[in-house]
Amino acid sequence: MANFEIDEDQAALIRELRKLETSDPVHANVYNALFEKLINNDAFLERLANKMVEKSMLCHVLDSVNAQQVLAADVGPKITAITNELKENVSVLNTKIADTSGIANTANAKIELDGPIKTIAYGSDKNKWAFQQQFPDGVILSLGISETEIFYDYYDGKTWTRKWTR
């Protein structure tokens, strides 16, 4: 038995379907014509849904990457609050990093890297934050801030190393 061929180029939904009547003959041609339209409509709607999902995913990525994107009313203020608190914590951290007295070995060597390909900031608790920068060569720098400590970790692409804690 042959399967229905699906019209992959169908550009619109077929909105007119023949209504079956009680007087219709019980013949495959009557039902196959209806089934073919229904199957093609289903295939068209699936392609349309997939395109919508792709666009939705793209919009989500743009929202995540571009800070200027418009967000839902309840999300924007939360992100702004987190960003502002992170800026304050980084400012405090910079001040504390400048005062390295008491730290025996701040870093083992000078590390020079090209600009990061990805910067991630996240909070695990109310007063605990981490900031990571990922670089094209696989290196990751991680800076953590809490009420009781500041730490700096370095990932060389193979292993994590705690460079310092204060």
C-alpha positions in Angstrom: 0.0 0.0 0.0 1.4 3.4 -1.0 1.8 6.3 1.5 0.5 9.8 0.9 3.1 12.1 -0.6 3.7 15.1 1.6 3.8 18.5 -0.2 7.0 20.0 1.3 6.4 23.3 -0.6 2.9 23.9 0.6 3.0 27.7 1.4 -0.3 28.1 3.4 -2.8 26.2 5.4 -5.6 24.6 3.3 -8.7 26.1 5.0 -11.4 24.5 2.8 -12.0 20.8 3.4 -14.9 19.0 1.8 -17.5 18.0 4.4 -18.4 14.3 4.3 -22.0 13.6 3.8 -24.0 10.5 4.8 -24.8 10.0 1.2 -21.1 9.9 0.1 -20.0 6.6 -1.4 -17.7 4.5 0.8 -14.8 4.7 -1.6 -11.1 5.4 -0.9 -11.0 8.3 -3.4 -13.4 10.3 -1.2 -11.5 9.8 2.0 -8.0 9.9 0.5 -8.6 13.4 -0.9 -9.6 14.6 2.6 -6.8 12.7 4.3 -4.2 14.1 1.9 -5.2 17.7 2.7 -5.2 17.0 6.5 -1.8 15.3 6.3 -0.3 18.2 4.2 -1.9 20.7 6.7 -0.3 18.8 9.5 3.1 18.8 7.8 2.8 22.5 7.0 1.9 23.3 10.7 4.8 21.3 11.9 7.3 23.2 9.6 5.7 26.5 10.8 6.0 25.4 14.5 9.7 24.5 14.0 10.4 27.9 12.4 8.7 29.6 15.3 10.7 27.6 17.8 13.9 28.5 15.9 13.0 32.2 16.0 12.1 31.9 19.7 15.5 30.3 20.4 17.2 33.1 18.5 15.3 35.8 20.4 16.2 34.0 23.7 19.9 34.1 22.7 19.7 37.7 21.7 18.0 38.6 25.0 20.7 36.7 26.8 23.6 38.4 24.9 22.3 41.9 24.3 21.8 43.8 27.5 19.7 46.4 25.6 17.0 44.0 24.7 13.5 44.7 26.2 12.6 42.1 28.8 9.4 41.2 30.6 8.5 43.7 33.3 9.3 41.4 36.2 12.7 40.3 34.7 14.3 43.6 33.9 14.4 45.0 37.4 15.8 41.8 38.8 18.7 41.8 36.3 19.3 45.5 36.9 19.5 44.9 40.7 21.9 41.9 40.2 24.1 43.9 37.8 24.2 46.9 40.1 25.2 44.8 43.1 27.8 43.0 41.0 29.3 46.4 40.0 29.5 47.4 43.6 31.1 44.1 44.6 33.6 44.3 41.8 34.5 47.9 42.8 35.1 46.7 46.4 37.1 43.7 45.0 39.3 46.0 42.9 40.0 48.1 46.1 40.9 45.0 48.0 43.0 43.6 45.2 45.0 46.8 45.1 46.0 46.2 48.7 48.0 43.0 48.4 49.9 43.4 51.6 49.6 40.2 53.6 49.3 38.1 50.5 52.4 36.0 50.0 51.9 35.0 46.4 49.1 36.8 44.5 49.8 35.0 41.3 52.5 32.6 40.1 53.1 34.4 36.8 51.9 37.2 34.7 48.9 36.1 32.6 48.2 37.9 29.3 45.2 36.9 27.3 43.3 38.3 24.3 39.8 39.5 25.1 37.2 37.0 26.4 34.7 35.3 24.1 32.2 35.0 26.9 31.6 36.7 30.2 29.3 35.1 32.8 28.1 36.6 36.0 25.9 34.6 38.4 24.9 34.5 42.0 24.5 31.3 44.0 23.2 32.9 47.2 21.9 36.3 48.3 25.4 37.6 49.0 27.6 35.2 47.0 28.6 36.1 43.4 30.9 34.7 40.8 32.2 36.2 37.6 33.8 34.1 34.8 35.6 35.0 31.6 36.1 32.4 29.0 38.8 32.8 26.3 39.2 31.3 22.8 42.2 29.1 23.9 40.0 27.4 26.6 41.3 29.4 29.5 38.7 30.4 32.1 39.2 33.0 34.8 36.8 32.8 37.7 36.4 35.5 40.4 34.2 34.9 43.4 32.9 37.3 46.0 31.0 36.7 49.2 30.7 38.4 52.6 33.6 36.4 53.9 36.0 35.8 51.1 37.2 36.8 47.6 38.8 34.1 45.4 40.4 33.9 42.0 40.6 30.6 40.1 42.4 29.8 36.8 41.5 27.0 34.4 44.2 26.3 31.8 41.9 24.1 29.7 42.8 21.0 31.7 42.8 21.7 35.4 41.4 24.3 37.8 44.0 26.1 40.1 43.1 28.3 43.1 45.4 31.3 42.6 44.5 33.1 45.8 41.8 33.5 48.5 41.3 36.4 50.8 
